[in-house]
Amino acid sequence: MSFYIGREASKLWKRICTESGIEINLLSEKWKYILGGLIFQYIHGFAARGVHYIHRPGPTLQDVGFFLLPWTFHPFFFKIKKIYTVLIWCRILAFLAACQFLRIITFYSTQLPGPNYHCREGSKLATLPPPNSVLEVLLINFPRGMLYGCGDLIFSSHMIFSLIFVRTYHKYGTQRFIKLCAWLAVIAQSFLIVASRKHYTVDVVVAWYTVNLVVFFVDKQLPELPDRTSAALILPLSKDSKAKEENHKLLNANSGDPAEWI
């Protein structure tokens, strides 16, 4: 028994090391895309913080969702790994950047009075006082600035993240039950966002078709993720061809013994 556990632990450790080597190689090639996507996350947060300075509280807009939803509604361990982590994050960050760029343009075009209670007239948080320095603007007061922001409404950032991650798993994931649960969860979230007064209904509705359209068109412009069967092309360099072939089998659950597959 101890021999079996030791052998499996050795295989698991070797698989983790091999996967890490591949992902590090990919990261060394794609780091600019990852860094660009992360920088744009800051730009988006900076823009959302900036619009709060010019937000002016006003009467809450008439919204059908508010009437219908009253306030009382208050991979490294598996043998079968279909995607490369670095490449999938390049894709996700590209989708996020495209959607957030459109969102920034939209909420700066017209500032709507925020429906949340801290954005209404009489609240000290409804409009930020003029900044005392550039540094105060650049430091976006994360996460408090995100939680109590006002003015960045159309379209919902919550829905951007949810829809992108759900769509990505829907395309590359393997478990149908998880896919179904994910779509049901994002539908439920749409109602809860309106019920909690984080957004108007229009913010959520616009997000549903905008994010899906953006992901559809951006996805067509990106190269498709490579098949795992070609993993040998980017395996860490090794002089031992037999070891390289063994690593390839580890990566693709190709050991020949189905009983060992997870």
N, C-alpha and C positions, 0 to 999 in steps of 0.2 A: 504493500500500500504506500509506504513512504517513498519507494522507488518511483511509483507512478506519479505521485504528487510532485516529486523533484523533477521528473522528466517534463511534466506539463508546465511547471513553473519556469523551467529553462526555455521551453518553446515560447511561452508568453513573453518573457523578458526579451528574447531574441526578436520576436515580432514587433514589440514596442520600439526597440532600438532601430530596426530596419525602417519602420514607418517614420520614426523621428528623423532618420537620415534623409529619407525622400522629401519629407515636408520642409526640412531645413534647406535642401537643394532648391526646392520650388520657391521658398521664401527669398533666397538669395537672388532669384531671377525676377520675382514679382513684388519685391518690397516697395517699389515706388507706387504701385497701384494700391497696396494696403495702406501705406502712409498717406497717400492722397485722399483715400476714402475716410480715414480717421481724422485728417485735418478738416475735411468738409463737415464732419460731425460737430467740430468746434465752431465752424463758420455758421452752421445752422443754429446752434445754441446762442451764438453771439447775435445773430439776426433776431432771434426770438426775444432775447433780452433787450435789444435796441428798440423793438416795436413797443415794448412795455413803457418806455419813456414818453412815447407820443400817444399812448392809449388814453382816451377820454371816456369816463363812465357815462352811461346814459340809460334811458329806459330799455329794459330787456326787449328784444325783438319778439314779434309774435311767431311762435314755432309750434307746428302741429305735434312734434314729438314731445314737447313739454306738456301738452294737454293729454296725450295718450299715456305718458309715463310720469305719473306724479312723483313727488319727492319721496314718498313712503317706499318707493322701489329701491329704497336706499341700498470617441470611436476607435480608440487605439487598442481596445481589449478584445475586439471580435475578429474572427478569422475572415468573415465576409464583410469587406469594406468597399463600397462602390465608388466613393468619391475621395478626392484629395482635399484636405482641410484648407490649405492655402488657396487653391483654385476656387473653391466654393465661396470663400470669404471675399475674394476679388469680385465675384459676381454679385454677392449680396451688397457690398459697399458701392458698386456701380449703380445698382437699382436705387439704393438709398440716396446717393448723391443726386441722381436725376430727379427723383421725386421731391427731395428737399429743396432743390434749386427752383422748381416750379412753385413750391409752397412759399418760399421766401418772396418771390415776385408777387404772388397772389395776396398775401396778407399785408404787404407794404403798399399795394395798389389802393386798397380801401380798408381802413381800420373800423371794425365793427365793435360796438360796446360788448364787452365780455359778459356771458350769462352767469358765470360762477359768482358766488356770494362775495368773494374777496375782490371782485372786479366791479362791483356796483357802486353807485353814488353813496358817499358817506364812509367808504372803506379807505383806510390809510394805504392799503396795498393796491388800490385801483390804478394809480398813476405814480410812477417813481419820481422822486425829487431829482432835479438836475444833478448830474454827476459832478463830483469835486475834482476829479482827475481822469485822465485817459485810462489809467490802470483800473479804476473802478468799473469802467465799461468793459474792458478786456477780461477782467475776472468776472465771469458770468454768474457768480454766486451759485454754483452747482452744489447740491441739487435743489436748494430752496428756490433759486431763480426759475427752475423748470416747473416746480410744483405750484408756485404762486404767480406764474406769468399771466399777462393779460394782453389781448390784441392779436396774438398769433392764432387765428381761428381757422380760416379756410386755407387748406383743408387739414383734417385731423392727423397729427403726427403719430398718435397712438395707433391709428389705423394703418399708416404707412408701414410701421415696423411689423405689426401683426400680419398684414396681408403679404408682405415680402417674404417673411419667414415661413408662413403657411404655404405659399405658392412654391417656394424653393423645396420644401419637404415634399410637397405633392408631386413634384417632378422627379426628385432624386431619392425620396424615401421608398421603403419597401413594405411597410406595415399599413395595410388598408384601414385597420381599425384606428390607428393613430391619425391617419389622414382625415377620417370622418370626424373624429373627436376635435381635431384642430379646426376644421371648417365650422363645426357647431360652436366651438369656443369663440371664434372671431365674429360669428353672427351674434352670439350673446353679448360680446363686448360692445358691438355697435349700439345695442339698446342701452347697455349700462352706462356708456359714455354720455348719452343724451340724458338718461335718468339722473345722473350725478351732476348735470349741468356743466360738465367740462367743455362741451361744444354744443352748437346748434345742430339740428338734424341735417341741414344742408352741408355742414362740414364733413359729416360722416358719409353722406350720399355721394358727394363729389370725390371723396377719397376712394370709395369703392370702384368707381369707373376709371378715375385718373390713374391710380396705382396699377390697376390691372392692365390698362393700355400701355403705360410706361414700361412695365416689366415685359410685356409682350414684344414691344418694338426694340427695346434695348437688348433683350435676350437674343434677338435675331442678329444683332450686330456683333455679338461676342462669340468667340470660337467655342464650340461645344467642348464639354469636359472630356478628356481622353478616357478611353476604355481601360479598366484596370488590367486587362490581359496584356497590355503593352507596357506594363510597369517595368519590365527589364530595361527599357530604354532610359529610365531615369533613376535606376537603382544606384546607390553609392558604389563608386568604382572599387572593384575587387579583382585581384590577380587570380583568384581561385574560382574557376568557372563553375565547379561543382557547388561551392558555397553560394554563388550568385543564383544558381538554378534553385537551390533549396530555399533561398530568401524569396524568390519569385513564387514558389509554391506556398510559402507561409502567407504571403500577401494576398493570394487569390484563392485560398481554401482549396488548393489543388493537390493535396497530399496523397490523394488516391484512396483514402480511407474515410468514407462518409460518416462513419461512427464518431470521428474526431471533430466533425464540424460543429460549430456552435449555432 
